[in-house]
Amino acid sequence: MVESPTRGWIAPDPQEGTRGIEAATQAMSGYFILNFEPWLPSDRSAKVLDFGCGTGIFLRLFRDRGFRDLEGF
């Protein structure tokens, strides 16, 4: 995982491959729950579009919360 000491962001380390993405997803999970979960629709069939999804970390977190109609680019 790569961390920015000044900006507070976390990103997967390309050297770690899939393991890095999993580690970044775990690290972002608490942030996601705290900041986004209150705003999520209760209807888990709602469409989710992640524009500029990068590695898909947020799409994975949506999927983990039961959303199935996900699109990212």
C-alpha positions as CSV (number, residue, x, y, z in Angstrom):
1,M,0.0,0.0,0.0
2,V,1.2,3.5,-0.7
3,E,0.2,6.3,1.7
4,S,0.6,10.1,1.3
5,P,2.0,11.5,4.5
6,T,0.5,15.0,3.8
7,R,-2.8,14.2,2.0
8,G,-4.1,11.2,4.0
9,W,-5.0,9.2,0.9
10,I,-4.3,5.5,0.5
11,A,-3.7,3.7,-2.8
12,P,-2.7,0.2,-3.7
13,D,0.9,-0.3,-4.5
14,P,1.2,-1.6,-8.1
15,Q,4.1,-3.8,-7.0
16,E,1.7,-5.8,-4.7
17,G,-0.8,-6.6,-7.4
18,T,-4.2,-7.9,-6.2
19,R,-3.0,-8.1,-2.7
20,G,-2.4,-4.3,-2.7
21,I,-5.9,-3.6,-3.9
22,E,-7.3,-5.8,-1.1
23,A,-5.2,-4.1,1.5
24,A,-6.3,-0.6,0.2
25,T,-10.0,-1.8,0.3
26,Q,-9.6,-2.9,3.9
27,A,-8.0,0.4,4.8
28,M,-10.7,2.5,3.1
29,S,-13.6,0.5,4.6
30,G,-13.8,2.4,7.8
31,Y,-13.7,5.8,6.0
32,F,-16.4,4.6,3.6
33,I,-18.7,3.5,6.4
34,L,-18.3,6.6,8.4
35,N,-18.6,9.1,5.5
36,F,-20.8,7.5,2.9
37,E,-23.0,4.8,4.5
38,P,-25.5,7.3,5.9
39,W,-26.1,8.6,2.4
40,L,-26.6,5.3,0.7
41,P,-30.1,4.3,-0.5
42,S,-31.8,1.5,1.3
43,D,-32.8,0.0,-2.0
44,R,-29.8,-2.2,-2.8
45,S,-31.0,-2.6,-6.4
46,A,-30.2,1.1,-7.0
47,K,-27.8,1.9,-9.8
48,V,-24.3,3.1,-8.8
49,L,-22.0,4.9,-11.2
50,D,-18.4,5.6,-10.1
51,F,-17.0,8.1,-12.5
52,G,-13.2,7.9,-12.3
53,C,-13.2,4.7,-10.3
54,G,-9.5,4.0,-10.6
55,T,-8.9,0.6,-9.1
56,G,-12.5,0.2,-8.1
57,I,-12.1,0.4,-4.4
58,F,-15.5,2.2,-3.8
59,L,-17.3,-0.2,-6.2
60,R,-15.9,-3.1,-4.1
61,L,-17.2,-1.4,-1.0
62,F,-20.6,-0.9,-2.5
63,R,-20.7,-4.5,-3.6
64,D,-19.7,-5.6,-0.1
65,R,-22.8,-3.7,1.1
66,G,-25.2,-5.6,-1.2
67,F,-25.3,-3.3,-4.2
68,R,-25.3,-5.3,-7.5
69,D,-25.9,-2.8,-10.3
70,L,-22.5,-1.2,-10.4
71,E,-20.7,0.6,-13.2
72,G,-17.3,2.3,-13.1
73,F,-15.1,4.0,-15.7
